[in-house]
């Protein structure tokens, strides 16, 4: 059985590959632990100059694994701060080296909000990006309640959150969520080329530039605040109804 998260360091670029294509790269807690480890390695290893996120299969990520969600929600555990997902989010907030993403197919939930922490994003022009947190009776995460409105504006961000409807790669590029929108078969090569270019720049200058552009402590504080809202919703009757409706392929009925 293949590892669900693969890493490879080559010429200063640490490539992290989501490798669960049979599940549309839905992310489990074990995968979050691997992603946190890779992101922390990127920050602390001098051999790493750029972190590149990509995925195998026809989707970047279907978001969080719904089975994990249901299990955590039914246990009443919610989003605890020492869970692997928070280790990954904290690593993202404090990452002071450039991150690049290569996105094909679906990018759902964390598949979209992860991109807000990337400094360069390449999307397929027919990719579909969505953040259906409200559709699952949840709340935004990964500091997206701050970062998404900063990128696309309040009204567009609210529509993405509240309606949960996907936007395609061309729209994502037009709205500022991506640097490039290219045909699907060119995504990986384009992202790798951009990562290689950045890796060739002065590393300390790049790090200082990124640090000046981001407030890591503010992002991490907001992630924890969002986590409280997210966690309280996960164990709510609304969320249980939304999860069951999702698995039963029906519309949820909220009281």
C-alpha positions, -999 to 999 in steps of 0.1 A, spaced: 0 0 0 14 34 -10 21 61 15 -7 87 13 18 116 15 51 115 -4 80 139 -1 110 144 -24 138 170 -21 155 180 -54 176 211 -61 162 230 -31 125 222 -38 107 199 -13 78 184 -32 49 171 -11 25 149 -30 -10 140 -18 -11 103 -29 -46 91 -21 -61 94 -56 -87 66 -51 -103 89 -24 -97 121 -44 -69 129 -19 -93 134 10 -71 142 40 -71 120 71 -56 129 105 -26 107 96 -21 126 64 -22 159 84 6 146 106 27 138 76 19 172 61 29 189 94 62 170 94 70 180 59 61 217 64 82 219 96 110 203 77 108 229 50 111 256 76 140 242 96 161 224 69 185 247 52 186 224 22 149 233 15 143 266 -2 108 261 -16 79 239 -6 58 226 -35 24 210 -29 9 188 -56 -13 157 -60 -16 125 -78 -49 116 -96 -76 138 -110 -81 160 -79 -59 182 -57 -80 173 -26 -116 165 -18 -110 182 16 -112 165 49 -120 128 50 -157 127 59 -153 95 78 -129 112 101 -154 141 105 -182 118 115 -161 98 139 -147 130 156 -182 146 157 -199 116 172 -172 113 198 -178 149 209 -141 156 204 -144 185 181 -112 202 168 -88 198 197 -57 220 195 -33 190 197 -48 172 168 -26 166 137 -47 191 116 -36 219 140 0 208 139 -2 213 101 -20 247 104 5 260 129 34 249 106 17 267 77 12 299 98 49 300 107 64 288 74 89 315 64 100 299 31 80 302 -1 53 276 -9 40 268 -43 9 248 -52 -1 228 -84 -38 223 -85 -58 201 -109 -94 190 -106 -112 195 -73 -98 216 -45 -124 214 -17 -122 229 18 -86 226 30 -78 220 -7 -87 256 -13 -77 272 21 -42 257 18 -37 278 -13 -41 310 8 -9 301 25 10 295 -8 30 323 -23 25 311 -59 -4 290 -72 -9 273 -105 -44 260 -113 -58 241 -142 -82 263 -161 -109 237 -156 -101 231 -119 -130 235 -94 -123 253 -61 -148 254 -33 -151 259 5 -184 243 14 -180 247 52 -215 261 56 -229 233 35 -216 209 61 -228 232 89 -192 241 99 -171 272 99 -141 285 80 -106 272 90 -69 278 83 -73 316 88 -94 317 57 -119 340 74 -92 366 71 -71 356 41 -99 348 16 -116 382 19 -82 399 17 -76 381 -16 -110 382 -34 -129 408 -14 -157 404 12 -186 398 -11 -169 371 -32 -155 354 -1 -189 354 16 -204 338 -15 -177 311 -16 -183 303 21 -221 307 23 -231 290 -9 -202 265 -12 -204 266 -49 -172 260 -69 -153 285 -90 -133 273 -119 -95 279 -124 -100 308 -148 -122 326 -122 -97 318 -95 -70 334 -115 -91 364 -123 -100 369 -86 -64 367 -75 -63 332 -60 -38 319 -85 -8 332 -104 -14 311 -135 -43 292 -150 -31 267 -176 -43 235 -193 -45 206 -169 -16 188 -184 7 218 -179 0 224 -142 28 203 -127 54 215 -151 45 252 -147 45 249 -109 78 231 -109 93 258 -131 81 286 -108 94 267 -78 128 262 -94 130 299 -102 122 309 -66 147 283 -53 174 300 -73 168 334 -57 188 347 -26 173 325 2 176 349 31 162 377 11 132 355 1 126 345 38 127 381 50 104 392 22 78 366 32 81 374 69 74 410 62 44 401 41 28 379 68 19 381 105 25 345 116 13 350 152 -19 367 140 -26 339 116 -20 312 143 -42 331 168 -70 333 143 -66 296 134 -72 287 170 -103 310 172 -117 295 141 -109 260 155 -132 267 185 -161 277 162 -154 248 139 -152 223 168 -184 235 184 -202 231 151 -187 196 145 -206 181 175 -238 201 168 -271 186 155 -267 208 124 -234 191 115 -246 156 122 -275 162 99 -252 177 72 -228 147 75 -256 121 73 -272 139 43 -238 140 26 -232 103 30 -268 95 20 -266 118 -10 -296 139 -1 -302 175 8 -299 183 45 -329 194 65 -321 220 91 -346 229 119 
